[in-house]
Amino acid sequence: MGVMDADEPVERVFMALCEGRLTRDELTARKIAAFLGQTTMVLYHHFGSLDGFLIRVDGLGWRRLAERLDARARAGADARSLAVGYVEFALRHPDLYWLMAERRFDRARLREQGRLRLARPLWSSFVELLRHHGSRRPEEDTYVLFAGLHGIAMLALSGRANLGEVSSGVIPSILVSSSLGGSLSGLPGTPGTSLNPNPGEGPNLGEGSGAAANPGEGTVGDAEVAFAAARRLADLVLPARPPEPPASQASRDRGGPGRRA
């Protein structure tokens, strides 16, 4: 494998983690080399260490997440949708997300070796997303939002998202109303359950779920709770901006042609 081919093993391991063909327990030098059909020297020769290789895979994960959230933002998504997008990414790719957000790296050594060059640009891309959505303190708000979304994602992945009032499997109506529109098909912790894609028609509780215990409340799984919590967190970190006034009203406010004498 030549030096110019160094990106290929990174991309192969990244895709295998995305698709579930590799798990976190297989992220050792020996098992990765076996997966690639190489010796462990491929990692040390091109990347310096196992950490040097995995931080590249980690970077691809954050880049993919940033691209997906940016695409949503460009399509007009609000902060709530971006928050859900983060959690959804973690639930769909649990082993990749573990590498991105949970695995310990010797970051001081990687920094000395110049292997963290993408860290700041990637972080800045998330900061710009929040700036675009009206944050007045985007660096601080990005940190707070990411910390909260990570906690929500990890609770859902561990099967512990239903805490406190929703420990019985029933989510309060205020969260149900905020969680409409999210697709949960194929996510862990939600067998046979998905939210109705048609806003205003209420959640699809799945076959045999029975009636809700209280009017206006619905039986949910970990992913629904996580999505609702993500939306609520986005509301707290980035309060909704007031709607733009109609063009005619804005013109009158500026003293334009529409202003009455």
C-alpha positions in Angstrom: 0.0 0.0 0.0 1.6 3.3 -1.1 1.6 6.5 0.8 -1.0 8.0 -1.6 -3.4 5.2 -0.6 -3.4 6.1 3.1 -7.0 7.4 3.0 -8.4 4.1 1.8 -8.1 2.1 5.0 -9.6 5.1 7.0 -12.6 5.2 4.6 -13.1 1.4 4.7 -13.1 1.3 8.5 -15.4 4.4 8.6 -17.9 2.8 6.3 -17.7 -0.6 8.1 -18.6 1.2 11.4 -21.4 3.1 9.7 -22.9 -0.1 8.3 -22.4 -2.2 11.4 -19.7 -4.5 9.9 -17.2 -3.4 12.6 -18.0 -2.8 16.2 -16.2 -0.9 18.9 -14.8 -4.1 20.4 -13.0 -4.7 17.1 -11.2 -1.4 17.0 -7.8 -2.9 18.0 -4.7 -2.8 15.8 -4.8 -6.5 15.2 -8.5 -6.7 14.3 -8.4 -3.6 12.1 -5.4 -5.0 10.3 -7.1 -8.3 9.8 -10.2 -6.5 8.5 -8.1 -4.6 6.0 -6.1 -7.7 5.0 -2.9 -6.1 6.1 -0.4 -6.3 8.9 -0.5 -3.9 11.9 2.5 -2.1 10.3 0.0 -0.4 7.9 -1.3 1.5 10.9 2.0 2.4 12.4 3.8 3.3 9.1 1.1 5.6 7.8 -0.5 6.9 11.0 2.1 6.5 13.7 -0.2 4.6 16.1 -3.6 3.1 16.5 -4.7 6.5 17.9 -3.3 8.2 14.8 -5.4 5.9 12.6 -8.7 6.1 14.7 -8.5 9.9 15.0 -8.8 10.0 11.2 -11.9 7.8 11.3 -13.2 9.9 14.1 -12.7 13.0 12.0 -14.7 11.5 9.1 -17.5 10.8 11.5 -17.6 14.4 12.7 -17.4 15.7 9.1 -20.3 13.5 8.0 -22.4 14.7 10.9 -21.5 18.3 10.2 -22.4 17.9 6.5 -25.8 16.4 7.4 -26.7 19.1 9.8 -25.5 21.8 7.3 -27.7 20.2 4.6 -30.7 20.4 6.9 -29.9 24.0 7.8 -29.6 24.9 4.1 -33.0 23.3 3.5 -34.5 25.6 6.1 -34.5 23.3 9.2 -34.8 25.0 12.5 -32.6 24.4 15.6 -35.0 21.7 16.8 -34.5 19.7 13.6 -30.7 20.0 13.9 -30.8 18.8 17.5 -32.8 15.8 16.5 -30.4 15.2 13.6 -27.5 14.9 16.0 -29.3 12.4 18.2 -30.6 10.4 15.2 -27.0 10.1 13.9 -25.8 8.7 17.2 -28.6 6.2 17.4 -28.2 5.0 13.8 -24.4 4.6 14.1 -23.8 3.6 17.7 -20.3 2.2 17.3 -19.1 5.0 15.1 -20.6 7.5 17.6 -18.8 5.7 20.5 -15.5 6.3 18.7 -16.4 9.9 18.0 -17.6 10.9 21.5 -16.6 8.2 24.0 -13.2 6.6 23.2 -10.3 8.1 25.0 -7.5 9.4 22.8 -4.0 10.7 23.9 -4.9 14.1 22.4 -1.8 15.8 23.8 0.4 13.4 21.9 -1.8 13.6 18.7 -1.6 17.4 18.9 2.2 17.2 19.2 2.3 15.0 16.1 0.1 17.4 14.2 -2.8 14.9 13.8 -5.6 17.2 15.1 -5.5 19.7 12.3 -9.2 19.1 11.4 -10.4 19.5 15.0 -10.8 23.3 15.0 -12.3 23.7 11.5 -14.9 21.0 12.3 -15.7 22.7 15.6 -16.0 26.0 13.8 -18.5 24.6 11.3 -20.8 23.7 14.2 -20.3 27.1 15.8 -21.3 28.7 12.5 -24.5 26.6 12.4 -25.6 28.0 15.8 -24.6 31.5 14.8 -26.8 31.1 11.7 -29.7 30.1 14.0 -29.5 33.3 16.1 -27.0 32.4 18.9 -25.5 35.5 20.4 -22.8 33.4 22.1 -22.2 30.6 19.5 -19.1 29.1 21.0 -20.7 28.8 24.5 -24.0 27.6 23.1 -22.4 25.0 20.8 -20.6 23.5 23.8 -23.8 23.5 25.9 -25.9 22.0 23.1 -23.4 19.3 22.2 -22.9 18.4 25.9 -26.7 18.0 26.3 -27.3 16.2 23.1 -24.4 13.8 23.9 -26.0 13.0 27.2 -29.4 12.5 25.6 -27.9 10.2 23.0 -26.0 8.1 25.5 -29.0 7.7 27.7 -31.0 6.4 24.7 -28.2 4.1 23.6 -27.9 2.6 27.0 -31.6 2.0 27.3 -32.0 4.6 30.1 -33.7 7.5 28.3 -37.0 6.9 30.1 -36.2 8.6 33.4 -38.2 10.4 36.0 -41.8 11.1 35.0 -41.5 8.9 31.9 -40.0 5.9 33.6 -43.3 4.1 33.2 -43.0 4.3 29.4 -45.5 7.2 29.1 -44.3 10.6 27.9 -46.0 13.8 29.0 -48.2 15.4 26.4 -46.0 18.5 26.3 -43.2 16.4 25.0 -45.4 14.4 22.7 -46.6 17.6 21.0 -42.9 18.6 20.5 -41.8 15.3 19.0 -44.1 15.0 16.0 -42.5 14.5 12.6 -39.4 12.5 13.5 -38.8 9.2 11.8 -37.6 6.4 14.0 -37.7 3.4 11.6 -34.8 1.1 12.3 -33.5 2.9 15.4 -32.5 0.9 18.5 -34.9 0.8 21.4 -38.0 1.4 19.2 -39.2 -2.0 17.9 -42.3 -1.6 15.8 -42.7 2.0 16.8 -42.4 5.2 14.8 -43.6 8.8 15.0 -46.3 9.8 12.5 -44.7 11.7 9.6 -47.8 13.8 9.3 -47.7 16.6 11.8 -50.9 17.1 13.8 -52.0 13.5 13.7 -50.3 12.4 16.8 -47.7 9.6 17.4 -48.1 6.2 15.8 -48.0 3.9 18.9 -47.6 0.6 17.0 -49.8 -2.5 17.0 -51.0 -3.7 20.4 -49.7 -0.7 22.3 -53.0 0.0 23.9 -54.5 3.3 24.9 -52.5 5.9 26.6 -52.7 6.1 30.3 -53.7 9.7 30.3 -55.5 11.8 27.7 -53.0 13.6 25.4 -50.1 11.2 26.3 -48.6 8.4 24.4 -46.6 5.3 25.0 -43.0 5.8 23.7 -39.6 4.2 23.4 -36.2 5.5 24.2 -35.7 7.1 20.8 -39.0 9.1 21.0 -38.0 10.4 24.5 -34.5 11.3 23.2 -35.9 13.2 20.2 -38.4 15.1 22.3 -35.6 16.0 24.9 -33.4 17.1 22.0 -36.0 19.5 20.8 -36.6 20.9 24.2 -32.9 21.4 24.7 -32.7 23.3 21.4 -35.5 25.5 22.7 -33.6 26.3 25.9 -30.3 27.0 24.2 -31.7 28.8 21.2 -35.0 30.4 21.9 -37.1 30.8 18.8 -36.6 34.1 17.0 -39.7 36.3 16.5 -41.2 35.9 13.0 -40.3 38.4 10.4 -43.1 41.0 9.9 -45.0 41.0 6.6 -43.3 43.0 3.9 -46.0 45.7 3.9 -45.7 46.1 7.7 -41.9 46.3 7.5 -42.2 48.9 4.8 -44.5 51.1 7.0 -42.1 50.7 10.0 -39.3 52.0 7.9 -41.4 54.9 6.6 -41.6 53.5 3.1 -44.3 53.9 0.4 -46.8 52.0 2.5 -46.7 54.6 5.4 -49.9 56.4 6.0 -50.0 60.1 6.5 
